[in-house]
């Protein structure tokens, strides 16, 4: 062991040190511990929130949407689908349709009208997408206690209820519990879709030909989606609202949802596939402002919480300066024995780094313990809709963020040793022996 390290450890562990210096050193270590703990927990919670948001949005929506550029829709959707699969190699491709509608209930709580967005999906394709099935439920009381595999199996059955009409003129749909509550509906209740009369036929909405029956639920945790969207078979919309020129779109689900923006740029560069012209949107581009806000919040949170570590920076400086003053005689003796100034500087730099390393290690351990507790136990009850897809604080520990926290803390600890170590290196040899 190099003597600089041996002497640094002796200074830190010696029981003969003055209590004031030990107390100041303890405060410095505690400051580092608090800063690192706060950083680890805060960054993990932000990562968890972002991961939940990505899972909710990417599961509920196509990652890339291909819309017809013609008022007549796609000329040959099957051929375009084959071309998209050949070019993009997505996880799945399915048609979808969006239609704004006005509906009213037929329950016992009075007539309620509500504007909704009918989202037509293809159950035969979506039943193979686990992220989409994770939002579905049959509304049973024991749903939350079921094994995940059992929930997935029953969710697939719920989705396949959209495959077949319940009775002539009766179309199955899925609603969120929030929207069902607003409309006063329970499983099996009916919704009446309304249409607006043509010019000269009046002003009040009139009932459409079909009826919508609630057969199951979905819940993404995104209030703006859950309180607006009604899931329906893509073929059934034309049966409910006949005579309308519907333009079906094609949705692509990628193996990595975060590659959606890149995939959209690739499709735009093609301009056309075969005889089809189209417009392309990705879910990341449509929600870019939201994720930009999350990124800015994460950066600002890191900067603000690093101020705690910066405060510990001054504590380390104070502890090191007092230690240099206390060890003046030792420094003079070492120099008289032939120790170079650089060795004296290294001695105190090592001591400062040991303080920073100890505080960082304890802070990381404490932060991970708090993250584990938040992820395992529902310590804080979260109101619905605050964190998409979760009723507890989401936690996701990122190795990259951990390295940033550890690296930033060690840099601060190293900088805190520069002045005290330089002062020790320049300490006059005679002065230490004269007054001690």
Secondary structure as UniProt FT lines:
FT   HELIX           3..13
FT   TURN            15..16
FT   HELIX           19..60
FT   STRAND          64..68
FT   TURN            71..72
FT   HELIX           77..88
FT   STRAND          92..105
FT   STRAND          113..121
FT   HELIX           123..126
FT   TURN            127..128
FT   HELIX           130..133
FT   TURN            134..135
FT   STRAND          136..137
FT   TURN            141..142
FT   HELIX           143..145
FT   HELIX           148..160
FT   HELIX           161..163
FT   TURN            168..169
FT   STRAND          170..175
FT   HELIX           177..183
FT   TURN            187..188
FT   STRAND          190..195
FT   TURN            199..200
FT   STRAND          206..218
FT   HELIX           223..226
FT   TURN            227..228
FT   STRAND          229..233
FT   TURN            234..235
FT   HELIX           236..240
FT   TURN            242..243
FT   STRAND          249..253
FT   HELIX           257..259
FT   HELIX           260..270
FT   STRAND          272..273
FT   TURN            274..275
FT   STRAND          276..282
FT   HELIX           283..286
FT   HELIX           288..326
FT   HELIX           328..336
FT   TURN            337..338
FT   HELIX           341..376
FT   TURN            384..385
FT   TURN            388..389
FT   HELIX           399..425
FT   HELIX           429..434
//
